[in-house]
Amino acid sequence: METKGRLTTHVLDAALGRPAEGLVIDLVRIDGEQRTPLGSVRTNEDGRVDQPLLSGETMVAGCYELLFHAGDYLKRSSAHLTDPPFLDLIPLRFTIADAGAHYHVPLLLSPFSYSTYRGS
């Protein structure tokens, strides 16, 4: 039986009021002290990634981390920044309890703050 579970994300630039295009995101699986890189993606013009980060057989319960390369993106945007920028790498650690569910983990970003939630 194929699972319908998947992990997705998107990034919105709250300061500019638009999707954060070209932001790099790394996905890592966490197992105790072991960190296993699972891939790196870049957001498209809609601030989303073109494919789910996990789906099918790769969607398994466990602890994960999304690492958003916000500093590089913010430097390319027209945002007013400190030098060095206040936000650089933003790690979001979360768990997937149900591999058959949709986990959507968006990031709302500005040069001096961010927020996230489990979306749909």
N, C-alpha and C positions, 0 to 999 in steps of 0.2 A: 504494500500500500504506500503510495507516494504522499509525503507530507506537504501541506500547503503553507507551512511556516516559512517565514522569511524575515530578514533584518534589512531595514532601509533607513536612510537618513536624508536630511537636506539642511542647508544652511541659509539663513536670511540675514542680510546686513541691515540691522535696525537703524543705524545712523544714516544710511543712504536711502533706506526705504525700498530695497530691491534684493533679489536673490544674490548670493555670494558666489559669483562665477569664478572658477579656477582655483578653488581652495582645496588643498591636498588633505586627505584623510587616510590615516593608517588604521588597520584593524588588527588587534592582537588578542589571542586567547590566553587567559591567565589560569594556571593550574599550580596553586601553591606559590612557590618562588619562581616557577618556570614561566617564561613569556615566549609564546610562539607566534611570530608574525604570520598573518594570514593574507595580507595584501595591502595595496595602497591604491587609492582612487583619487580622481579629481572631479569636482563638481562641474556640471554643465551650465549652460546659460540660464537655466531655471533654478540653480542652486542645488540640484539633485544629482545623484549618480545614475548612470544609465541602466545598471543592473542591480538587483539586490546584493548586499554585501555577503549574505549567507542565504542559502535556500536549498531545498532538496536534501541530499545526503550531507551537505556541509552544515546544515542547520541542526546543531545539537545543543542540548542543555549544557550550561556552564557559565563561567565568568569570562567576560570580554572587556576590552577597552577600545574605545575610539579615540584616536589622537588627532585633533584638529590643528592644522598648521595655520593658526589665525594670524600670527605676526607677519608671515610672508604675504598673506592675502591683504592684510591691512596696509602694509607698506605700498602695495600696488594700487590700492584704492585712493580716493582723494580725501581720506579721513585725516584729520589733524591728530598727530601722534607725538608722544614724548620720544626721546631718543636715549636708551632703547625703549621700544613700545612696552606699555604696561602689560598687555597680553601677548604671549608668544605661542607656546604649545598648550593646548587645552585638552587634558585627558579626562574622558568620561568613562568611568568603570561601572558596569552594570551586569546583571545576571539574566540569563535566559532560563526560565524554569520549564516552559512548555515549548518544545521544539516544533509543535504543530501550529503555533500562534504567530501572528504578525507583530513584530517588535519594530516600531518606528521611533527613532531617537534623533529628533531634530535639534539644531543649535540656532538660537537667536543671538546674534553677535553685534557688538559695538566696540569701539576702541578701548572702553574702560569697564565693560561688563558683558556677561553672557548669561543665558538661561537655557534650560533644557527640560524635557518632560517625556514621558512615554506617550506617543501619539498613536494615531490609527492610520 
